[in-house]
């Protein structure tokens, strides 16, 4: 299916295990695939989260797949994937950015930071609230995948500080590769969706009916189909470029 791989980048407080259904489906389809743990998460929970470290993580994963990939991110993973694409456009055959169509404005980030600080002061640092959310909002299999790598309960302050300094709309304008913005219909991170789409040089919007912010988790089949469709397009473009080079 071409020499382009897929790099999957998880959301905040989760880990690469949230991508189990996508990794299984992509591998079955013969697509070289890797899911990463960002700093401060999963197997790297002891590290501090920084955007620079997250971008380096993606860049290293792309290099491990041959140097060009379709990069797929959800929420935090999408914000850092957009940043990576702007900094390293030569590595990005295509970008699927899910659940990130809200600018990280200071007021919004400050509100989340205050809430995260209050939760962190609970005796269990918010573990009970997190477990209750998973049980109530997600199917059992999805909750198991989401939590298999552990939940990063102490990472929010670093994440909010770092993400609050990003300019995803400006970064999207610097990405020459095709971009798919994938959002659940009921995602609360859709506030600037049209501005994000307008910023893309080659952008498409996919809205998944009935899905919420964790679109890849609550609608894994539909989300995986969107990733495979994006992959087919960018792998075809890569093949066409090789053919043109050979002809030249």
C-alpha positions, -999 to 999 in steps of 0.1 A, spaced: 0 0 0 29 24 -5 59 33 17 40 57 40 33 46 75 9 58 102 19 74 136 -9 75 162 -6 102 190 -29 98 221 -49 123 241 -41 138 275 -37 115 305 -40 83 284 -14 64 265 -7 46 232 -30 17 244 -60 39 235 -52 31 198 -55 -7 201 -85 -10 177 -68 13 151 -34 -5 154 -51 -38 149 -71 -27 119 -42 -8 102 -19 -37 108 -45 -61 93 -46 -38 63 -9 -41 58 -2 -5 69 31 1 89 18 16 121 32 28 154 15 43 185 36 65 207 36 74 244 41 112 249 63 125 277 45 123 310 22 94 298 22 57 297 57 41 298 71 77 301 50 88 330 81 98 350 91 125 324 78 160 323 55 169 294 67 195 270 56 203 235 92 201 223 95 167 237 62 156 222 72 169 188 105 150 190 86 119 199 65 121 168 95 130 146 114 99 159 84 77 153 81 90 117 118 83 112 113 48 125 87 42 97 110 55 69 108 92 72 72 101 60 39 92 76 3 100 80 2 114 115 -30 109 135 -37 127 168 -66 130 191 -71 160 214 -36 167 230 -22 144 204 -38 164 176 -25 197 189 11 184 191 7 167 157 -3 200 141 28 216 157 50 188 145 36 191 109 44 228 109 79 223 122 87 192 101 65 193 70 90 171 51 79 142 74 42 146 70 24 129 41 -9 138 57 -24 148 90 -55 136 108 -63 160 136 -92 149 158 -109 168 186 -87 199 185 -107 226 168 -106 251 196 -79 277 200 -62 273 233 -71 308 245 -57 321 278 -91 323 295 -101 288 284 -68 273 294 -69 291 327 -103 277 335 -91 242 327 -60 248 348 -80 259 378 -103 228 375 -73 205 371 -56 221 402 -87 215 423 -89 179 412 -53 173 419 -58 184 455 -83 155 461 -69 127 483 -68 103 453 -57 131 429 -88 126 408 -85 88 402 -121 82 414 -135 109 391 -115 95 362 -127 59 368 -163 71 371 -161 90 338 -147 59 320 -174 36 335 -203 59 327 -193 73 293 -174 45 275 -182 9 265 -162 -16 287 -138 -26 259 -130 11 251 -125 18 288 -101 -11 291 -81 1 261 -80 37 274 -67 27 308 -44 -2 299 -14 20 299 -24 38 331 -38 73 335 -14 102 340 -30 120 369 -3 146 375 3 158 340 -24 184 335 -5 215 348 24 209 324 1 201 295 -21 232 299 9 255 303 25 241 272 -6 239 250 -16 274 260 13 288 241 4 270 208 -11 286 177 -27 257 159 -45 279 134 -13 296 124 5 263 123 -21 247 100 -15 275 75 21 263 73 12 226 66 14 218 28 1 182 33 -36 172 32 -53 177 65 -84 159 78 -101 175 108 -122 148 124 -147 157 152 -175 140 170 -208 157 164 -211 165 202 -174 174 207 -170 204 230 -138 212 211 -155 224 179 -157 261 187 -133 273 161 -139 245 136 -145 268 106 -114 288 113 -92 257 116 -106 244 83 -101 278 65 -65 278 77 -57 245 60 -41 247 25 -57 214 17 -83 207 44 -113 185 48 -138 183 77 -152 150 89 -180 151 115 -189 117 130 -226 115 139 -234 107 176 -198 109 187 -183 130 215 -148 144 220 -131 109 223 -143 102 187 -117 74 181 -128 56 213 -166 60 211 -168 55 173 -137 33 165 -150 18 133 -160 51 117 -128 67 129 -107 39 116 -124 41 83 -116 79 81 -79 71 88 -78 43 62 -94 66 36 -68 93 44 -40 68 42 -52 55 8 -51 91 -5 -17 100 8 -1 66 -1 -15 71 -36 0 106 -37 33 92 -26 32 66 -53 24 92 -79 54 114 -68 77 84 -72 63 77 -107 69 113 -117 104 112 -103 112 80 -123 97 95 -154 118 126 -150 
